[in-house]
Amino acid sequence: MLSFNTTQTGLYPNQLRENCLTLLFWIFKLIYMTLKEIKENIDTLDKLEILNLAAYTKHLSVRENPDYGNELDRLWDSISEGDNLKLDEFLKIDADLSSKNF
């Protein structure tokens, strides 16, 4: 069992525990926004930031799924074996998409 030297802190163990929990609560409150706060502030993001947020939230929604991890491994292996675009191919696709406002 944990023991506390209450003469140094001036608090009883239960008070110290409660103060620590209160401090942790406020740290988490400052670090993590609520869904309501995110929704209220999302309009301030530019298009690229919204796309990054969408990609990140999509990743968070599937990261624990074993099939997702397996698919990432399969794609990585495919790319490592040379299944990728050359720079000129990428630039052509980028130009085509840019001309269509994608």
Secondary structure, DSSP 8 states (H G I E B T S, - for coil): -----HHHHSS-HHHHHHHHHHHHHHHHHHHS--HHHHHHHGGGS-HHHHHHHHHHHHHHHHTT-HHHHHHHHHHHHHHHTT-S--HHHHHHHHHHHHHTT-
